[in-house]
Amino acid sequence: MAAGAGTSGGVAANPWLVNESEETQGLTFGEIKQQQQRIIEVQDAGLDALAAVINRQKIMGREIGNELDEQNGGTRDTILLGRSSVNRGDN
């Protein structure tokens, strides 16, 4: 009265007896390892590209912030000049 793999009946299922995916069926351990390495290389390339985009956005954000600081400084100066001329009665 032995229970088969993956059946209940009080016997734990063997985790090593799972259905293999079609992508790896018939491949040796070495071939599966190579396939996984290629997948990791593709993922790494994608992460490198994403990092470059994020870095460029960071630089653009700083440039925009600097431009806003410059514009706000000019606006502040214009407001102060306008107030001083009103106080002097130049209008």
C-alpha positions in Angstrom: 0.0 0.0 0.0 2.5 2.6 -1.2 1.4 6.1 -2.2 2.7 7.5 -5.5 4.6 10.8 -5.9 2.4 13.8 -5.6 -0.5 12.0 -3.9 -1.8 12.7 -0.5 -2.7 9.7 1.6 -0.4 10.8 4.5 2.8 10.8 2.4 4.4 14.1 1.5 4.8 14.8 -2.2 8.3 14.7 -3.5 9.2 18.3 -4.6 11.7 17.0 -7.1 9.1 15.1 -9.1 7.5 18.1 -10.8 6.5 18.5 -14.4 9.4 20.0 -16.3 8.7 23.0 -18.6 8.9 22.5 -22.3 11.8 25.0 -22.4 14.0 22.7 -20.4 12.7 19.2 -21.4 15.5 17.1 -22.8 18.2 19.6 -21.8 21.2 18.6 -19.7 22.0 20.3 -16.5 24.8 22.2 -18.3 22.4 23.3 -21.1 19.9 24.6 -18.5 22.6 26.5 -16.7 23.7 28.1 -20.0 20.1 29.0 -20.8 19.7 30.6 -17.4 23.0 32.5 -17.8 21.7 33.9 -21.1 18.5 35.0 -19.4 20.5 36.7 -16.7 22.7 38.5 -19.3 19.6 39.8 -21.0 18.1 41.0 -17.7 21.4 42.7 -16.8 21.5 44.5 -20.1 17.9 45.7 -19.5 18.8 46.9 -16.0 21.9 48.7 -17.4 19.6 50.5 -19.9 17.1 51.3 -17.2 19.9 52.7 -14.9 21.1 54.9 -17.8 17.6 56.3 -18.3 17.1 56.9 -14.5 20.5 58.6 -14.4 19.6 60.9 -17.3 16.3 61.8 -15.7 18.2 62.6 -12.5 20.5 65.0 -14.4 17.5 66.5 -16.2 15.7 67.0 -12.8 18.7 68.9 -11.4 19.0 71.0 -14.5 15.3 71.9 -14.3 15.7 72.7 -10.6 18.7 75.0 -11.4 16.7 76.7 -14.1 13.8 77.3 -11.8 16.1 78.6 -9.1 17.5 81.1 -11.6 14.1 82.2 -12.8 12.8 82.5 -9.3 15.8 84.6 -8.4 15.1 86.9 -11.3 11.5 87.2 -10.3 12.4 87.9 -6.8 14.8 90.7 -7.9 12.1 92.2 -10.2 9.6 92.2 -7.3 12.1 93.8 -5.0 13.0 96.4 -7.6 9.3 97.1 -8.1 8.7 97.6 -4.4 11.7 99.9 -4.0 10.5 102.1 -6.9 7.0 102.3 -5.4 8.5 103.2 -2.0 10.5 106.0 -3.7 7.5 107.2 -5.6 8.9 106.5 -9.1 5.5 105.4 -10.4 
